[in-house]
């Protein structure tokens, strides 16, 4: 798998509306907002975002989105290397991207991500 860069640093959260209000007070209006997602893209094109994963225990954590050319192929390669792929949710498609959630052997989450252009 070839990683092209880091598309975004994200926090997964239990309540995106509450956390969007908090970060909007600090960062201003989100540049992207849709159900379960809010993003702020800055002048240097770096992005910070929030993704609502539900109100379960341990929902809040940090994450990174690795920019890849093909999320499904990257997921196959990550699985072969020992990553756990979130099979329950599969590929998530939004108007702005496609992504697959995964975790390393110690449980640290990462996202294989492809921006739509």
Residue, then its C-alpha position, 0 to 999 in steps of 0.5 A: x500500500x502506498x500512503x500519499x499523506x495524512x488527509x486529516x486528524x480526527x477525534x471519534x466522539x459519542x456526540x458530534x453535535x455537542x463536540x461540534x459546538x465546542x470546537x466551533x467556539x474555538x475554531x469557527x464554523x466547520x468547513x464540512x458538516x453532515x450527519x455524524x461528521x464535522x471538519x475544519x480545513x485550515x489555510x495550510x490544507x490540513x484538516x481536523x475533524x470529528x466523527x460520531x461513532x455512537x455513545x458507547x463506552x470508549x467512543x472518544x479517541x484520536x485517529x488519523x486518516x491515511x490518504x490512499x488510492x484505493x481503500x478496499x485494496x489498502x484494507x486487504x493489505x493492512x489485514x494481511x499485515x495484522x490490522x483488524x478491519x471494521x467488517x461490520x461497517x465496511x466502506x463508508x462513503x460520504x459526499x466528500x470521501x470513502x473510508x474504511x476503519x481499522x485498528x493496529x494489533x494494539x487497538x489503535x484506530x486508523x482510517x484508510x481514506x480517499x478524498x473524492x475530487 
